[in-house]
Amino acid sequence: MSQSNGVAPAPSKQRLNFAISDRARAELEAIAREHDRTMTDVIRLGISLAKIALGASSRGEKILIAREDGEPVRELVLPH
């Protein structure tokens, strides 16, 4: 936090430009629309999930999707 006014400075941002296929763009748009988020929000979420998933995978852990009662319904397998 800034000592002079008690307000934390805004995090710096950089604009990235990258190419994706038409299909990937359509999927990104559909996910954003379905979940009432921006495409940027979906990409940020994807980065966060990738960090968690890749970290778990590198530690030899499994990534599971489970029902509310804890019953596993799917295992996510990441490519090496």
N, C-alpha and C positions, 0 to 999 in steps of 0.2 A: 504494500500500500504506500501511496505517496505520503510523505510525512507532512507536507504543507497543507493539504486539503482533505486527507482521509479517504481519497478515492484511488482505487487501484488503476494503473494505466491500462489502456485497452491492449489486448494482445496484438502483436503485429500479424499481418496477413500478407500472403503472396498469391497472386493469380497464377493458376496453372492452365495450360492449354494442352490437350491431348486428344488423339483420335480414337474413336471407338466405332464399332460396326453399327450399321443401321439397326440391326436386331438388338444389340446391347443398349443403344439409345432408347429404343422403343420399350424395352424391359425396364430401364431406369425411369422413364416417364410414367409407365404404368404403376410401378411400385410407389413412386412419389404421389401420384394421383390417388391411388387406393388407400394410402395411409395419411393423406392430407399433410404431406411434407414437401419440401423443395427437393430438387435433384441434388443440390449441394448437401442438404441434410442427409439424404440417403447415402451419398458417397462418404460423408464423414462417419456415419454409422458403420458402413462397410469397412472402413479403415480400422475403427475400434474393434469390430468383431474379428477382423483378420488378425489383429495383434493378439487378442485373447486366444483364438483358435490355433494360430501358428505357434504361440508360446506353449500351449498345452500339448500340441502334437510333438514339439521338439523335446518335451519332457517325458514322452512316451505315454501321455494320458489320452484317454478317449473323450470325444466330444459327443454328448448325447442330447437328444430332445426327449423330454419326459412329459407325461401327463401331470396334472396337478397333484395326483396321489403319489408321484414319484416313479410310476411305471414307465420304463424306457419304451419309446415308440420308434426311434430312429437313431442310428449312429452316423455322424458326419465323418466321412473319410476324405482327407485332404491329399491332393497330389503332392508328390515329393519334388 
